[in-house]
Amino acid sequence: MPRFLTLADVAEQLQISAAACYALVHSGELPAFQIGGRGQWRVDEAKFEQFIDDRHAAARTMLATENSVTAE
């Protein structure tokens, strides 16, 4: 895998639309930068992996919270 991914690459890996991927970048949830004369977006592979890890952690926390509320 290359060090930098296009938004199309990221969208494909996450199985989301290009628009949803751009929204993640635009909101700041997914760190990215623009490069070149046409301002094409790129995502650092390490930051993409961290984004995925953070989402997994958030999902685990949400499920643990839901399970603790249900158990009470």
PyMOL commands that set and color helices and strands:
alter all, ss='L'
color gray80, all
select helices_A, chain A and resi 7-14+18-27+45-71
alter helices_A, ss='H'
color red, helices_A
select strands_A, chain A and resi 4-6+33-35+40-44
alter strands_A, ss='S'
color yellow, strands_A
deselect
rebuild
show_as cartoon
